[in-house]
Each structure stands twice: as C-alpha cells, then as structure tokens.
C-alpha cells in the first residue's frame, strides 16, 4: 500500500517558515500561533526523517534538505492555488454564500438552521469551509464567520459573544480535572497550560486536535475534558449533551467574528439571525 502524504498544513507551515526564515513571521502570515507552526514543521521533519531547518539563536536557516524541498513544495502550493482559482469566481447572485469553519457550521449553525429556513424559505444557502484567516481574503462569500485574533480577522467585523474558554465533558464522565484526560486544541493562544497558570491544577493533555469542534466531539463521546470557546458550546450545554467540568473560565485571545457584505439583504438577514443566536 502506498504511504499516505503528510497533511497539507505541515507543508504550508514549512513553506511560510522557509520564506521568512522565522516561525513567528510564518505564524503571522497564515494565522497560527508560533508554537503551532513550530510543531507542524517538526512533525514534517519527523515524518520525512530529515532536518529542514537549523535552529539558531537569531533565527532559522534552511538545511540542504530544506533547500531541496522548498521549490517543490512552493510549486505544489501554487498549482493547488491555480487549480482552485478557476472555481473561486465569487458568489452567484441567486445564492447566499456563507464562509465558516466546520466547527461553526456543526456546533452553531446546524442546530438552528431549520428555524432560519422557516423564517426565510426563499434564501438558498451555500457553505464554504474555511480554516486559515487568509482564506477570507478572497471576496467569495456574502457572510463570513472568521476565527482568530481581532488583529487577524476582526477588521470590519463584529465579535460574537460569549468569548471565553470553558472546560466541558460528557455528563456521564466522572472525576475532576486532576484525574480526567484532557483534550487540547492546538494552534490557539489559550489552552490547558494557561488554565494551570490562572485557575487550578489539571493533568497534562493526552489528546491533541486541530479545532475546537473536534475537541467538542471527542468530549461529547466521553473521551475527556475539552477547553473550548463558550459560544461554540452553547447549544450543546443547553441540550445537556455536554456539561461544565469546572465553574471557572478563561478569557480568550481569539474569537469568532461576523462579517456581512454591504447592500445584500439576504446576507443581512442571515447575519441578524446569527446575532440573535447569542441571546437564545
């Protein structure tokens, strides 16, 4: 059986870090934390069994293997961008296009979508999955629900509330944070290390995922405690599929931001509906 390829995100982190010779600058460009970029590059090096960078006190330097790999990765990413550009010609006039992460679509929009369709049966919807903050730079959606810091994605957008991190678990999972397995969403500024610094003792994370949505899904199935955005978990808490594992919460350095295209009545209707969800 052919060996599977490493995740595209690892190559993207490597390519950005190689151009900037800095994990920090790469993180700023692609909308991740410096530690997440460093972890993904390290994962790629481990997978390929070669060092791609020499880590020096004043920055990075490409190794010979890194210099050999960079043009091939860069060309591949450019090919993918060109291939998808053909289909990225903007939203159709008869269709409302909403760009959001899978986590937002699953945990915020989907539980309430039938109510929106009942209010607005004439609106046809198309959802685009987004991951990176720079996915929103192309004007292809009528409504965008962006995730990141205010500096990254908040310009011209409204921050959705509540925006704090809370620990959640399945109601059937018994125990406290000192003994329960923890689920960590990597690539975000806040996490269990911050919890230990600011709130209380907790075990080291045992499961790592790349989104709050996946963390919630694993927690709902009884796999541990997830520290996630409160707004993402609101419906799950109200319906009882998840419960608070601790009464405390943490301020979040990132959040969800709602942007709406000007002059589009359907986009305004959808945005107003999303804003009402905060108070339901």
C-alpha positions, 0 to 999 in steps of 0.5 A: 500500500502506498504511504499516505502524504503528510497533511497539507498544513505541515507543508504550508507551515514549512513553506511560510517558515522557509520564506521568512526564515522565522516561525513567528513571521510564518505564524503571522502570515497564515494565522497560527500561533508560533508554537503551532507552526513550530510543531507542524514543521517538526512533525514534517521533519519527523515524518520525512526523517530529515532536518529542514531547518537549523535552529539558531539563536537569531533565527532559522536557516534552511538545511540542504534538505530544506533547500531541496524541498522548498521549490517543490513544495512552493510549486505544489502550493501554487498549482493547488492555488491555480487549480482552485482559482478557476472555481473561486469566481465569487458568489452567484447572485441567486445564492447566499454564500456563507464562509465558516469553519466546520466547527461553526457550521456543526456546533452553531449553525446546524442546530438552528438552521431549520428555524432560519429556513422557516423564517426565510424559505426563499434564501438558498444557502451555500457553505464554504469551509474555511480554516486559515484567516487568509482564506477570507481574503478572497471576496467569495462569500456574502457572510463570513464567520472568521476565527482568530485574533481581532488583529487577524480577522476582526477588521470590519467585523463584529465579535460574537459573544460569549468569548471565553474558554470553558472546560466541558465533558460528557455528563456521564464522565466522572472525576475532576480535572486532576484525574480526567484526560484532557483534550487540547486544541492546538494552534490557539493562544489559550489552552490547558497550560494557561488554565494551570497558570490562572485557575487550578491544577489539571493533568497534562493533555493526552489528546491533541486536535486541530479545532475546537469542534473536534475537541467538542466531539471527542468530549461529547463521546466521553473521551475527556475534558475539552477547553473550548470557546463558550459560544461554540458550546452553547447549544450543546450545554443547553441540550445537556449533551455536554456539561461544565467540568469546572465553574471557572473560565478563561478569557480568550485571545481569539474569537469568532467574528461576523462579517456581512457584505454591504447592500445584500439583504439576504446576507443581512438577514442571515447575519441578524439571525446569527446575532440573535443566536447569542441571546437564545 
